[in-house]
Amino acid sequence: MRTKTTLEKALKFVHNCKFIFSFKNNIFQKNLFAILFCLISSISLAQSGSCNGTLVVENDGNIRSTPPDGTYYSMVLTNNSSSTDTFVFSSKNINASCANTDGTSTANNVIINTDFIDSERNSLSEITLNAGQSINFYIHITLPSGTTLQKWSCNQVTATSTNCADYSFNTVLHTYIINPAND
């Protein structure tokens, strides 16, 4: 869904293209190139500003510890675009390319599970937001059976726009698995 102002801009651009290419002695007269140029330009103009968002951990809490029974990251997703958009969530382990916040080697980092849930603990895979809207949701961290304690895990959480196939944004979660016997 595009906003009225975005569509108005696209229609005005197409009208201007028609005017430019309507002169009788114009080199582009009756040329397919002119039609394609106007069409592609108007689509690009219509989509400008339609894909923009942020994904952050509430209170900049990207670093946290978890006991073996898991923890939650409180997330905020914001649609900064001029139109409604649906964002699809994904998460991947990035231990190989991430630096542990305490400077220790990532060679022994562990794999953890990430689940996207709403405030009522319902599973999420995507969220649709109106232009300018923000929403809170959670990432539930759980540990696979046998996970080594006192190790780090780095996970990249990504939100991908369905309006613009190549537009996504992410944040990194640094999770330290504590040994409850030491607390």
C-alpha positions as CSV (number, residue, x, y, z in Angstrom):
1,M,0.0,0.0,0.0
2,R,1.4,3.4,-1.0
3,T,0.4,6.7,0.6
4,K,-1.5,9.2,-1.3
5,T,1.4,11.7,-1.4
6,T,3.7,9.0,-2.8
7,L,1.2,8.2,-5.6
8,E,0.7,11.8,-6.3
9,K,4.4,12.3,-6.7
10,A,4.6,9.4,-9.1
11,L,1.6,10.6,-11.2
12,K,3.1,14.1,-11.4
13,F,6.4,12.6,-12.6
14,V,4.7,10.6,-15.3
15,H,2.8,13.7,-16.4
16,N,6.0,15.6,-16.6
17,C,7.6,12.8,-18.6
18,K,4.7,12.9,-21.1
19,F,5.1,16.7,-21.4
20,I,8.9,16.4,-22.0
21,F,8.5,13.6,-24.7
22,S,5.5,15.1,-26.5
23,F,7.4,17.7,-28.5
24,K,7.2,16.9,-32.3
25,N,10.9,17.1,-33.0
26,N,12.0,15.3,-29.9
27,I,14.5,12.5,-30.4
28,F,12.5,10.2,-28.1
29,Q,9.2,10.6,-29.9
30,K,7.5,7.2,-30.4
31,N,10.4,5.5,-28.8
32,L,10.1,2.6,-26.4
33,F,13.1,4.0,-24.4
34,A,11.1,7.0,-23.4
35,I,8.2,5.0,-22.1
36,L,10.4,2.6,-20.2
37,F,12.4,5.5,-18.7
38,C,9.3,7.2,-17.4
39,L,7.9,4.0,-16.0
40,I,11.0,2.9,-14.2
41,S,11.6,6.4,-12.9
42,S,8.1,6.8,-11.6
43,I,8.3,3.4,-9.9
44,S,11.6,4.4,-8.2
45,L,10.1,7.7,-7.2
46,A,7.0,6.0,-5.8
47,Q,9.1,3.6,-3.7
48,S,11.6,6.2,-2.4
49,G,11.0,6.6,1.3
50,S,8.9,3.4,1.4
51,C,11.5,1.2,3.0
52,N,13.1,2.5,6.2
53,G,13.1,1.0,9.6
54,T,15.0,0.4,12.8
55,L,15.4,-2.6,15.0
56,V,16.9,-2.0,18.5
57,V,17.1,-3.7,21.8
58,E,15.2,-1.7,24.4
59,N,17.4,0.5,26.5
60,D,20.4,-0.5,24.3
61,G,20.5,-3.8,26.2
62,N,22.3,-5.8,23.4
63,I,24.6,-7.4,26.0
64,R,23.1,-9.7,28.7
65,S,23.7,-12.8,30.6
66,T,21.4,-15.8,30.8
67,P,21.0,-18.7,33.2
68,P,20.6,-22.1,31.7
69,D,16.8,-21.7,31.6
70,G,17.0,-18.7,29.2
71,T,16.2,-15.0,29.1
72,Y,14.3,-12.4,27.0
73,Y,15.5,-9.4,25.0
74,S,12.9,-6.7,24.7
75,M,13.0,-5.4,21.1
76,V,11.6,-2.3,19.4
77,L,10.7,-2.4,15.7
78,T,9.9,1.0,14.0
79,N,8.6,1.6,10.5
80,N,10.2,4.9,9.5
81,S,8.8,4.8,6.0
82,S,5.9,6.6,4.4
83,S,3.8,3.5,3.9
84,T,2.7,0.4,5.7
85,D,5.2,-2.4,5.6
86,T,5.5,-6.0,6.8
87,F,8.9,-7.0,8.3
88,V,9.9,-10.7,8.3
89,F,12.2,-11.8,11.2
90,S,15.3,-14.0,11.0
91,S,18.2,-14.8,13.3
92,K,21.5,-16.4,12.7
93,N,24.5,-17.2,14.8
94,I,27.5,-15.1,13.9
95,N,30.1,-16.4,16.4
96,A,32.7,-16.6,13.7
97,S,32.6,-12.9,12.8
98,C,31.6,-11.4,16.2
99,A,33.8,-10.1,18.9
100,N,33.0,-11.0,22.5
101,T,32.4,-7.9,24.6
102,D,34.9,-9.0,27.3
103,G,37.7,-9.5,24.7
104,T,37.8,-13.3,25.1
105,S,38.2,-15.6,22.0
106,T,35.1,-16.5,20.1
107,A,36.6,-20.0,19.3
108,N,34.5,-21.6,22.1
109,N,31.3,-19.6,21.7
110,V,28.2,-21.6,21.8
111,I,25.0,-21.8,19.7
112,I,21.7,-20.7,21.4
113,N,18.1,-20.8,20.3
114,T,16.2,-17.6,19.4
115,D,12.4,-17.4,19.2
116,F,10.4,-14.3,18.3
117,I,7.3,-13.7,20.5
118,D,4.8,-11.0,21.3
119,S,3.9,-9.7,24.7
120,E,1.4,-12.6,25.2
121,R,4.2,-15.2,24.3
122,N,2.6,-16.0,20.9
123,S,5.2,-17.0,18.3
124,L,6.0,-14.3,15.6
125,S,7.6,-14.6,12.2
126,E,6.6,-11.2,10.9
127,I,5.0,-7.9,12.0
128,T,3.0,-5.4,9.9
129,L,3.4,-1.7,10.9
130,N,1.8,1.5,9.6
131,A,4.0,4.4,8.6
132,G,5.7,5.8,11.6
133,Q,4.5,3.1,14.0
134,S,6.7,1.3,16.5
135,I,6.0,-2.0,18.4
136,N,7.6,-3.9,21.2
137,F,8.2,-7.7,20.9
138,Y,10.6,-10.1,22.5
139,I,13.3,-12.6,21.6
140,H,13.3,-15.6,23.9
141,I,16.7,-17.1,24.3
142,T,16.9,-20.8,25.2
143,L,19.9,-23.1,25.5
144,P,20.1,-26.4,23.7
145,S,20.6,-29.4,26.1
146,G,24.3,-29.8,27.0
147,T,25.3,-26.2,26.2
148,T,28.6,-25.3,27.9
149,L,28.3,-22.7,30.7
150,Q,30.4,-19.5,31.0
151,K,30.5,-19.0,27.2
152,W,29.3,-16.3,24.9
153,S,27.0,-16.4,21.9
154,C,26.6,-13.8,19.2
155,N,23.3,-13.7,17.2
156,Q,22.3,-11.3,14.4
157,V,18.6,-10.5,14.4
158,T,17.3,-9.2,11.1
159,A,14.0,-7.6,10.0
160,T,13.4,-7.7,6.2
161,S,10.9,-5.5,4.4
162,T,8.4,-7.2,2.1
163,N,7.9,-3.9,0.2
164,C,11.5,-3.8,-0.9
165,A,13.0,-7.2,-1.4
166,D,16.6,-6.1,-0.8
167,Y,16.0,-3.9,2.3
168,S,16.7,-5.3,5.7
169,F,18.3,-4.0,9.0
170,N,19.6,-5.8,12.0
171,T,21.1,-5.7,15.5
172,V,23.5,-8.1,17.3
173,L,22.7,-9.8,20.6
174,H,25.7,-10.7,22.8
175,T,24.6,-13.4,25.3
176,Y,26.7,-14.8,28.1
177,I,25.7,-18.1,29.6
178,I,26.3,-17.9,33.3
179,N,26.9,-20.8,35.8
180,P,24.2,-20.4,38.4
181,A,26.5,-22.2,40.9
182,N,28.8,-19.1,40.8
183,D,26.0,-16.6,41.6
